[in-house]
Amino acid sequence: MPENNKNFESALFNTADKLRKNIDAAEYKNVVLGLIFLKYISDSFSELYTKLDADNFSDAEDRDEYTAENIFFVPKEARWDSLQAKAKLPEIGVEIDNAMSAIEKENIELKHVLPKVYAKPNLDKTALGQLIDVISDIELKAQDEHSKDLLGRVYEYFLGEFANAEGKKGGQFYTPKSIVKLMVEMIEPYKGRVYDPACGSGGMFLMCEIFVEEQQGTISDITIYGQESNQTTWKLSKMNLAIRNINSQFVSWNTQGSFLHDSHPDLKANFILANPPFNQKEWGQDVLAEDARWKYGLPPAGNANFAWMQHMLYHLAPNGVMATVLANGSLSSNTSGEGDIRTNLVKADLVDCIVALPKQLFYNTGIPATIWILRRSKQQRQGETLFIDASEMGFMKDRVHREFAPEDIETIEQTYYNWKNDTGYEDIKGYCKSAQRAELEKHSFVLTPGRYVGIPDEEDDGIPFADKMQELTQTLAKQMAQEKLLDENIKIQLAKIGFKL
């Protein structure tokens, strides 16, 4: 792996994207990500195959040998070397589709997961062969404990780039990494059941694994539960998690979604992380009006924000904590009973922290959003809510997308940690404020952080007011004189073509 990971991944994506030609990014992502996944499992298989083949007491073609090591068994016709040898043949698309089917047949957990789109007539077979060559150049064999993550990083980077290319549609399956990292760092899911009812491509689960590893924990200490209503996105998540060796047996798919067909009706999760669709309409209120999940009030038919929140609370264990992203309207709307639901949540002492996010963080919307942290059975800070205004944080990653820097995440996470554990927390005007319930009631339970943190004091630069005004008026005089010259020039140019002002 080159030292500059980002440049490596970016160059790799740009090369692969050039081969896309006239195929939509939404369709092409399945082609590319499927091949990367196939390359990964084939390399993992080949590594163990070499070891078994050198052992006189082992059978390198025995499927059970691979199952015992939690490695997918890849039949001969589906191994990467075999496919690469056929990359320039016109029937390469059919060969890859057959390889995907053969792998699914040998590995029950991959059944109905792998894409079989390579024989489609709109996919240029010459470009497909070139794409195989591009992916073949990635060194995936594990040579140290970190190189195993290489393909995971490539896969995740490609997910983000495809989400960017798809725009609003891309945001449906991918939550930007810096937002996910912040949410995970705040609720610290190190042991127990982790649930995401709108799991997309599985980014929340991947970040939980990274968090556990950073805390020197064991990934087997957490069990993930997820649900997704888009089958293509569900397939992406299954491959994404398989690459990271995360057990995804409880990550399910059905077309009805979490409201109408809850795949985990009896689940009580220790940690919940989610980025559900913002302001979702027609979510099924007409048939779910009497549902037990609406403990704090019936969500309006035209907006599912508080339906998602209450669905998560219903699945939250007695000592559980959850983090969810919702549109800013959830903080202040009083439409169709939303204000009453918010009031009931505060009075139940569930609202632990509200973080106002900057604009342009998401691929599918430019509007600002908010992270809600809700906690059951609060041991400290009972009757209090922490407000953090992070709306001016982050940096512009490109012309249209903002991202949190690592130091931004650390600042917010540390603020919450200090407040939650009562270790050196202080209110900072314009940034954070710990508010008692009485103060929230005074604001009619509107939870917009700006109401509580206030506006930061302007720093005195030491320049006297009279001096500032002198400089400003001189600048203004110069600009007004320049404006006159421009006006005269416009008159002259217009006169040349027969027009007078």
Backbone torsions as a table, in degrees:
resi	resn	phi	psi	omega
1	MET	NA	124.7	177.6
2	PRO	-60.1	157.6	-177.3
3	GLU	-62.9	-39.1	-179.9
4	ASN	-90.3	88.8	-176.2
5	ASN	-58.3	-42.8	-174.4
6	LYS	-62.5	-43.6	179.4
7	ASN	-64.8	-37.9	178.6
8	PHE	-62.0	-50.1	-177.7
9	GLU	-65.8	-39.7	179.7
10	SER	-64.1	-45.0	179.1
11	ALA	-63.3	-39.9	179.4
12	LEU	-63.7	-44.5	179.9
13	PHE	-65.0	-43.5	-179.1
14	ASN	-60.9	-39.2	178.6
15	THR	-64.9	-46.2	179.7
16	ALA	-64.7	-37.7	-176.2
17	ASP	-69.9	-28.5	177.9
18	LYS	-64.0	-25.2	-179.5
19	LEU	-84.1	-4.0	-176.9
20	ARG	-68.3	-37.6	179.6
21	LYS	56.2	-117.4	-172.3
22	ASN	-97.7	15.3	-179.3
23	ILE	-91.3	135.8	177.5
24	ASP	-61.3	147.5	179.1
25	ALA	-59.6	-36.0	-178.7
26	ALA	-61.0	-36.5	179.1
27	GLU	-83.5	-37.8	-174.7
28	TYR	-68.4	-29.9	-178.4
29	LYS	-60.4	-34.3	179.1
30	ASN	-67.7	-34.2	177.4
31	VAL	-64.7	-51.7	-174.7
32	VAL	-70.2	-49.4	-176.3
33	LEU	-66.5	-33.4	176.0
34	GLY	-63.5	-41.2	178.9
35	LEU	-68.4	-39.5	177.7
36	ILE	-62.4	-41.9	178.2
37	PHE	-63.3	-43.1	179.7
38	LEU	-62.6	-40.9	178.2
39	LYS	-62.3	-41.7	-178.5
40	TYR	-63.7	-51.9	-175.9
41	ILE	-68.6	-29.9	177.3
42	SER	-68.7	-41.6	178.5
43	ASP	-66.8	-41.1	177.8
44	SER	-62.1	-42.8	177.9
45	PHE	-62.1	-46.0	-176.4
46	SER	-63.4	-35.8	179.5
47	GLU	-62.0	-46.7	179.0
48	LEU	-71.4	-35.6	179.1
49	TYR	-56.9	-43.9	-179.5
50	THR	-60.9	-41.3	179.4
51	LYS	-66.8	-43.5	-178.5
52	LEU	-68.3	-36.5	-178.4
53	ASP	-66.5	-28.0	179.7
54	ALA	-83.9	-8.4	-178.9
55	ASP	-98.7	118.2	-177.0
56	ASN	-64.1	-18.2	-176.3
57	PHE	-101.9	8.3	-179.0
58	SER	-122.0	154.1	176.6
59	ASP	-110.7	111.9	-175.4
60	ALA	-67.5	-14.2	179.0
61	GLU	-102.9	10.2	179.9
62	ASP	-84.6	113.6	-177.1
63	ARG	-56.9	-35.9	-177.2
64	ASP	-62.7	-29.2	178.9
65	GLU	-61.9	-35.8	-177.7
66	TYR	-81.2	-38.5	176.5
67	THR	-59.0	-40.4	-179.3
68	ALA	-62.9	-28.1	-179.9
69	GLU	-99.1	9.2	-179.9
70	ASN	58.6	41.5	178.3
71	ILE	-120.4	136.9	-179.9
72	PHE	-66.8	137.1	176.0
73	PHE	-84.0	128.1	-178.1
74	VAL	-114.0	114.5	178.9
75	PRO	-65.1	159.7	-171.9
76	LYS	-52.5	-46.1	-174.3
77	GLU	-69.9	-13.0	-177.3
78	ALA	-104.3	-1.8	-178.2
79	ARG	-71.9	145.8	-170.9
80	TRP	-57.6	-42.6	-179.6
81	ASP	-58.2	-38.9	179.3
82	SER	-65.3	-42.5	-179.6
83	LEU	-71.2	-38.7	-179.4
84	GLN	-63.3	-34.1	178.8
85	ALA	-66.1	-22.7	-179.3
86	LYS	-104.1	9.1	-171.7
87	ALA	-58.6	-29.3	-176.0
88	LYS	-94.1	1.9	180.0
89	LEU	-82.9	147.6	-179.2
90	PRO	-64.0	-24.3	-178.6
91	GLU	-92.5	17.3	-177.4
92	ILE	-59.2	-34.2	179.3
93	GLY	-61.2	-45.2	178.0
94	VAL	-63.5	-41.0	179.2
95	GLU	-59.8	-42.0	-179.2
96	ILE	-69.2	-43.5	177.4
97	ASP	-58.2	-42.7	178.2
98	ASN	-64.3	-37.3	178.2
99	ALA	-63.9	-42.6	178.7
100	MET	-61.6	-42.4	179.1
101	SER	-64.9	-39.5	180.0
102	ALA	-65.5	-38.5	178.9
103	ILE	-67.4	-42.7	177.7
104	GLU	-60.9	-37.7	-179.0
105	LYS	-65.5	-33.6	-178.0
106	GLU	-87.0	-16.5	-175.0
107	ASN	-132.1	98.9	-171.9
108	ILE	-58.4	-32.2	-177.6
109	GLU	-70.5	-12.8	178.0
110	LEU	-101.7	6.1	-178.2
111	LYS	-60.5	129.2	179.5
112	HIS	65.7	19.6	-177.4
113	VAL	-104.3	-43.1	-171.0
114	LEU	-76.9	142.6	-179.7
115	PRO	-73.0	140.0	175.8
116	LYS	-126.7	71.5	-171.6
117	VAL	-123.6	6.5	-168.5
118	TYR	-81.5	-17.9	179.1
119	ALA	-91.5	2.0	-179.3
120	LYS	-61.3	140.2	-176.2
121	PRO	-64.7	-25.5	-178.3
122	ASN	-78.6	-5.4	179.0
123	LEU	-95.2	111.8	-179.2
124	ASP	-62.8	120.8	-173.2
125	LYS	-72.9	-27.3	174.4
126	THR	-66.8	-44.7	177.1
127	ALA	-63.4	-36.5	178.9
128	LEU	-63.3	-42.3	176.7
129	GLY	-62.7	-39.3	177.9
130	GLN	-65.9	-37.3	178.3
131	LEU	-63.8	-39.5	176.4
132	ILE	-60.4	-40.5	178.5
133	ASP	-64.8	-39.8	179.1
134	VAL	-61.2	-48.1	-178.1
135	ILE	-69.4	-30.2	178.4
136	SER	-63.3	-25.3	-178.0
137	ASP	-76.4	-11.5	-179.9
138	ILE	-77.8	126.3	177.4
139	GLU	-82.3	111.6	-175.2
140	LEU	-112.3	-10.8	-177.1
141	LYS	-65.8	136.4	-178.0
142	ALA	-72.4	115.2	177.1
143	GLN	-112.4	-16.4	170.9
144	ASP	-152.1	178.7	-172.1
145	GLU	-67.8	-17.4	-177.6
146	HIS	-94.5	-26.4	-174.7
147	SER	-66.5	-20.3	175.7
148	LYS	-60.0	-28.0	-177.4
149	ASP	-79.5	-8.3	-173.8
150	LEU	-56.3	-52.5	-178.0
151	LEU	-67.6	-33.4	175.8
152	GLY	-58.9	-42.4	178.6
153	ARG	-66.7	-42.2	179.1
154	VAL	-62.5	-46.7	-179.5
155	TYR	-59.7	-47.2	-178.1
156	GLU	-66.2	-39.5	178.2
157	TYR	-62.5	-43.4	179.0
158	PHE	-63.8	-38.5	176.0
159	LEU	-56.1	-47.6	-179.8
160	GLY	-63.2	-41.4	-179.4
161	GLU	-68.1	-37.9	177.0
162	PHE	-68.4	-37.0	176.4
163	ALA	-61.3	-40.8	177.9
164	ASN	-63.6	-43.6	-178.9
165	ALA	-66.2	-32.5	-178.8
166	GLU	-84.0	-13.7	179.7
167	GLY	66.4	-126.2	-175.8
168	LYS	-59.3	-39.6	179.7
169	LYS	-66.3	-35.3	-179.3
170	GLY	-64.4	-32.2	-180.0
171	GLY	-66.6	-14.4	-179.9
172	GLN	-73.5	-22.8	-178.3
173	PHE	-116.2	-3.6	-173.3
174	TYR	-140.5	125.9	172.3
175	THR	-103.4	126.1	-177.9
176	PRO	-50.4	141.1	-170.1
177	LYS	-59.0	-38.7	-175.4
178	SER	-67.6	-31.6	176.8
179	ILE	-70.1	-43.7	179.3
180	VAL	-61.4	-44.5	-179.2
181	LYS	-60.3	-42.7	179.2
182	LEU	-61.4	-46.3	-179.1
183	MET	-61.8	-44.3	-179.8
184	VAL	-65.2	-43.8	-179.8
185	GLU	-62.1	-31.9	-177.1
186	MET	-75.6	-36.7	-176.5
187	ILE	-100.9	-9.3	171.5
188	GLU	51.5	68.8	-178.8
189	PRO	-83.1	79.3	-173.4
190	TYR	-95.7	-19.5	-177.9
191	LYS	-159.3	129.4	177.4
192	GLY	126.9	-159.4	-177.5
193	ARG	-95.9	128.8	-178.8
194	VAL	-115.9	130.8	-173.3
195	TYR	-128.2	137.6	172.2
196	ASP	-135.5	108.4	-176.5
197	PRO	-78.2	-4.5	177.5
198	ALA	-139.8	65.5	-159.4
199	CYS	-79.0	-8.5	176.6
200	GLY	53.4	-131.8	-177.8
201	SER	-90.7	10.6	171.8
202	GLY	90.0	15.8	-176.4
203	GLY	-60.3	-35.7	178.9
204	MET	-62.2	-41.5	-178.6
205	PHE	-68.0	-40.0	178.6
206	LEU	-61.8	-41.5	-179.1
207	MET	-68.6	-31.9	175.4
208	CYS	-62.3	-41.3	179.2
209	GLU	-62.4	-43.9	179.0
210	ILE	-61.6	-42.2	179.4
211	PHE	-61.6	-45.6	-179.4
212	VAL	-61.3	-42.6	179.5
213	GLU	-64.1	-40.2	179.5
214	GLU	-65.3	-27.7	178.9
215	GLN	-90.4	12.0	-177.8
216	GLN	57.4	32.7	176.8
217	GLY	-92.5	-171.5	-179.9
218	THR	-118.2	128.8	-175.7
219	ILE	-61.2	-26.6	178.7
220	SER	-69.8	-9.9	178.4
221	ASP	-76.2	-12.1	175.6
222	ILE	-117.9	144.4	176.1
223	THR	-120.0	128.3	-174.7
224	ILE	-100.2	142.6	176.5
225	TYR	-130.4	131.0	-179.3
226	GLY	-147.3	165.8	177.1
227	GLN	-147.9	141.5	-179.9
228	GLU	-143.9	139.2	-177.4
229	SER	-95.9	-12.7	178.7
230	ASN	-100.0	117.5	-173.9
231	GLN	-64.5	-39.9	179.8
232	THR	-62.1	-42.5	178.4
233	THR	-65.7	-40.7	177.0
234	TRP	-58.5	-41.9	178.2
235	LYS	-62.5	-41.3	177.1
236	LEU	-59.3	-42.3	-178.7
237	SER	-66.1	-40.9	-179.6
238	LYS	-62.4	-41.9	178.0
239	MET	-68.9	-42.5	-179.8
240	ASN	-57.4	-45.0	-178.6
241	LEU	-73.3	-35.6	179.1
242	ALA	-63.3	-38.6	178.4
243	ILE	-60.4	-35.9	-179.9
244	ARG	-88.5	5.3	179.3
245	ASN	59.8	36.6	177.8
246	ILE	-100.4	129.0	-178.9
247	ASN	-67.9	118.4	-175.6
248	SER	-114.2	25.5	-176.0
249	GLN	-63.5	-23.4	-179.9
250	PHE	-101.3	17.3	173.8
251	VAL	-99.8	109.5	-169.2
252	SER	-115.5	166.3	178.9
253	TRP	-135.1	137.2	163.9
254	ASN	-154.2	154.0	-173.5
255	THR	-70.1	-20.8	-175.4
256	GLN	-79.3	-29.0	177.5
257	GLY	89.9	177.9	-170.9
258	SER	-67.9	-28.7	-179.5
259	PHE	-73.6	-51.4	-172.7
260	LEU	-84.8	-27.1	180.0
261	HIS	-141.0	83.3	-178.5
262	ASP	-72.5	115.4	-177.1
263	SER	-75.6	-15.2	-177.2
264	HIS	-130.6	61.6	-171.3
265	PRO	-61.5	-27.4	-176.8
266	ASP	-101.5	4.6	-175.9
267	LEU	-70.5	134.7	168.7
268	LYS	-124.2	103.7	-172.1
269	ALA	-90.9	144.8	175.6
270	ASN	-75.6	-31.9	-178.8
271	PHE	-137.7	137.1	175.8
272	ILE	-128.6	131.9	178.1
273	LEU	-131.8	131.6	-178.2
274	ALA	-159.4	149.6	170.1
275	ASN	-128.6	76.6	-175.9
276	PRO	-73.0	166.0	178.2
277	PRO	-57.5	135.7	179.8
278	PHE	-74.1	134.7	170.1
279	ASN	51.9	40.9	-176.1
280	GLN	-64.9	132.9	179.1
281	LYS	-101.7	163.5	174.9
282	GLU	47.9	57.1	-176.2
283	TRP	-95.3	-2.9	175.9
284	GLY	111.7	19.4	-178.3
285	GLN	-59.5	-32.0	-175.7
286	ASP	-63.5	-28.6	179.7
287	VAL	-105.0	-3.3	-177.0
288	LEU	-118.5	15.5	-173.7
289	ALA	-57.9	-31.1	-177.3
290	GLU	-99.6	13.7	-175.3
291	ASP	-66.2	144.4	-177.5
292	ALA	-68.3	-14.2	-177.0
293	ARG	-71.5	-21.0	-173.3
294	TRP	-89.4	58.7	-177.4
295	LYS	-65.5	-30.7	-173.7
296	TYR	-104.3	6.9	177.2
297	GLY	135.4	148.9	-179.3
298	LEU	-75.2	120.0	178.7
299	PRO	-67.0	149.3	-179.3
300	PRO	-67.6	151.2	-178.2
301	ALA	-63.7	-29.6	-174.8
302	GLY	-92.1	3.3	-178.9
303	ASN	-155.3	119.5	-173.8
304	ALA	-93.8	8.5	-176.4
305	ASN	-51.8	-51.8	-177.3
306	PHE	-82.4	-12.7	170.1
307	ALA	-70.4	-45.0	176.8
308	TRP	-60.5	-46.5	-177.4
309	MET	-61.2	-43.8	-177.8
310	GLN	-74.2	-29.9	173.0
311	HIS	-60.4	-43.3	179.4
312	MET	-67.3	-43.2	179.0
313	LEU	-61.3	-35.9	178.4
314	TYR	-60.9	-33.5	-178.3
315	HIS	-95.5	6.7	-177.5
316	LEU	-89.9	130.0	-179.1
317	ALA	-64.0	161.6	-177.0
318	PRO	-55.0	-29.4	177.5
319	ASN	-113.6	23.5	-173.8
320	GLY	-83.4	167.2	177.7
321	VAL	-138.1	145.4	-178.4
322	MET	-137.1	151.4	174.9
323	ALA	-130.6	126.6	178.2
324	THR	-137.6	149.6	176.0
325	VAL	-99.3	129.3	176.4
326	LEU	-134.1	158.6	176.0
327	ALA	-63.2	152.7	-176.4
328	ASN	-59.2	-24.0	179.4
329	GLY	-59.8	-25.3	179.3
330	SER	-64.0	-19.9	-177.7
331	LEU	-79.7	-24.7	-169.9
332	SER	-135.4	-13.9	-175.2
333	SER	-64.2	137.5	174.3
334	ASN	-115.1	13.8	-177.0
335	THR	-71.1	132.8	172.1
336	SER	49.6	41.2	173.6
337	GLY	88.2	2.8	-179.3
338	GLU	-63.9	-36.2	177.5
339	GLY	-63.4	-36.9	178.6
340	ASP	-67.0	-40.6	178.0
341	ILE	-61.9	-45.9	-179.6
342	ARG	-61.9	-41.9	177.6
343	THR	-60.4	-44.1	-179.3
344	ASN	-65.3	-35.4	177.5
345	LEU	-65.0	-42.3	179.1
346	VAL	-66.4	-44.9	-178.6
347	LYS	-65.8	-25.5	175.6
348	ALA	-82.5	3.2	178.5
349	ASP	57.7	42.7	-180.0
350	LEU	-97.8	-25.8	-173.5
351	VAL	-83.6	103.6	-175.3
352	ASP	-86.0	-45.8	-174.6
353	CYS	-153.4	143.1	175.3
354	ILE	-123.2	126.5	179.1
355	VAL	-118.2	115.3	176.0
356	ALA	-79.5	125.1	-177.0
357	LEU	-97.6	158.7	177.2
358	PRO	-73.1	166.6	171.5
359	LYS	-71.3	162.0	170.3
360	GLN	66.6	24.1	176.4
361	LEU	-82.3	-26.4	-171.6
362	PHE	-104.4	153.9	179.4
363	TYR	-78.5	-28.9	-172.8
364	ASN	-96.4	-4.0	178.7
365	THR	-159.2	146.1	176.3
366	GLY	-94.7	-4.8	-176.6
367	ILE	-74.9	151.2	177.4
368	PRO	-72.1	154.1	-179.6
369	ALA	-134.8	-178.7	-173.6
370	THR	-137.6	141.0	169.7
371	ILE	-94.2	125.3	173.1
372	TRP	-102.0	127.4	170.5
373	ILE	-107.9	117.8	177.9
374	LEU	-116.8	137.7	-174.4
375	ARG	-136.8	132.2	174.1
376	ARG	-88.0	151.8	173.6
377	SER	52.0	56.0	179.6
378	LYS	-61.7	128.5	179.9
379	GLN	-87.2	-33.2	178.2
380	GLN	-127.5	165.1	179.1
381	ARG	57.4	37.7	178.6
382	GLN	-66.5	136.6	-179.6
383	GLY	76.8	10.7	-180.0
384	GLU	-123.0	153.8	174.4
385	THR	-133.3	134.1	177.6
386	LEU	-92.8	129.9	175.4
387	PHE	-110.4	128.9	177.7
388	ILE	-124.7	125.3	177.2
389	ASP	-101.9	99.7	178.9
390	ALA	-105.1	21.1	-171.9
391	SER	-67.9	-17.2	179.2
392	GLU	-106.6	6.4	-178.7
393	MET	-85.6	172.0	176.6
394	GLY	91.5	178.1	-179.9
395	PHE	-138.7	157.8	179.5
396	MET	-80.1	108.5	179.1
397	LYS	-67.8	-37.7	172.8
398	ASP	-147.9	-165.3	-173.1
399	ARG	-63.1	-28.2	-173.4
400	VAL	-122.1	-8.0	-175.3
401	HIS	-122.6	133.2	177.0
402	ARG	-99.7	156.9	178.8
403	GLU	-146.7	146.8	174.1
404	PHE	-76.7	135.7	171.3
405	ALA	-79.9	157.8	178.8
406	PRO	-53.5	-37.8	-179.6
407	GLU	-69.0	-29.6	175.2
408	ASP	-64.7	-46.8	179.7
409	ILE	-60.7	-44.3	-179.5
410	GLU	-63.0	-40.8	179.9
411	THR	-61.9	-48.8	-178.5
412	ILE	-65.8	-47.2	-179.1
413	GLU	-61.1	-41.6	-178.6
414	GLN	-68.9	-35.9	176.4
415	THR	-60.8	-46.9	179.4
416	TYR	-65.3	-42.1	-179.8
417	TYR	-61.6	-46.4	-179.5
418	ASN	-63.4	-39.9	178.8
419	TRP	-67.5	-48.4	-176.3
420	LYS	-60.9	-39.2	-176.4
421	ASN	-98.2	3.2	179.0
422	ASP	54.2	50.8	-178.8
423	THR	-123.6	81.3	173.8
424	GLY	81.5	19.2	178.5
425	TYR	-75.5	141.6	173.0
426	GLU	-140.0	141.5	173.1
427	ASP	-62.7	139.7	176.0
428	ILE	-125.3	117.0	-176.3
429	LYS	-58.1	129.7	180.0
430	GLY	87.0	-6.8	-177.7
431	TYR	-128.4	-53.1	-176.6
432	CYS	-145.6	149.7	180.0
433	LYS	-153.2	131.9	172.6
434	SER	-94.4	117.1	-173.8
435	ALA	-114.1	136.2	175.1
436	GLN	-76.0	160.6	-177.7
437	ARG	-59.9	-34.5	-179.9
438	ALA	-60.8	-36.0	178.9
439	GLU	-69.7	-37.4	177.0
440	LEU	-64.9	-38.9	179.3
441	GLU	-65.4	-36.6	178.5
442	LYS	-61.5	-29.8	178.3
443	HIS	-97.2	21.2	177.5
444	SER	57.1	31.4	177.2
445	PHE	61.8	24.6	166.9
446	VAL	-76.5	130.6	-170.1
447	LEU	-111.5	24.7	177.4
448	THR	-67.5	119.4	-174.6
449	PRO	-54.6	-35.2	-178.2
450	GLY	-57.7	-28.9	179.2
451	ARG	-66.3	-26.3	-172.8
452	TYR	-104.6	-39.8	-176.4
453	VAL	-79.9	-23.0	179.6
454	GLY	77.1	-167.6	-179.1
455	ILE	-106.6	133.2	-178.8
456	PRO	-63.2	146.0	177.2
457	ASP	-65.9	140.4	178.2
458	GLU	-78.4	133.5	-179.7
459	GLU	-74.6	137.9	178.2
460	ASP	-80.0	120.1	-179.0
461	ASP	-86.0	0.0	175.6
462	GLY	84.1	-0.5	-178.9
463	ILE	-91.2	124.6	-179.5
464	PRO	-58.0	148.7	-177.5
465	PHE	-59.8	-41.5	-178.4
466	ALA	-61.4	-39.2	179.8
467	ASP	-67.0	-40.7	179.2
468	LYS	-61.5	-45.8	-179.0
469	MET	-64.0	-38.3	178.1
470	GLN	-60.1	-45.6	-178.6
471	GLU	-66.8	-40.6	-179.1
472	LEU	-66.7	-42.3	-179.6
473	THR	-67.5	-35.6	176.7
474	GLN	-64.6	-42.6	178.3
475	THR	-63.5	-42.5	-180.0
476	LEU	-63.9	-39.2	179.6
477	ALA	-62.9	-41.7	178.8
478	LYS	-63.1	-42.3	-179.0
479	GLN	-66.4	-37.4	178.9
480	MET	-68.2	-37.2	177.9
481	ALA	-66.0	-40.7	178.6
482	GLN	-64.7	-37.2	179.0
483	GLU	-61.8	-39.6	179.1
484	LYS	-62.9	-43.3	179.4
485	LEU	-62.2	-41.2	179.5
486	LEU	-65.3	-40.9	178.3
487	ASP	-61.2	-43.5	179.8
488	GLU	-63.7	-38.7	-179.5
489	ASN	-66.0	-38.0	177.7
490	ILE	-63.0	-42.4	178.3
491	LYS	-60.3	-42.8	-178.7
492	ILE	-63.7	-45.1	-177.8
493	GLN	-65.8	-39.0	177.6
494	LEU	-66.4	-37.7	179.8
495	ALA	-63.4	-32.9	-179.7
496	LYS	-63.9	-26.8	-179.6
497	ILE	-108.0	17.8	170.4
498	GLY	92.6	16.9	179.5
499	PHE	-120.4	138.0	179.0
500	LYS	-120.5	144.2	175.1
501	LEU	-103.7	NA	NA
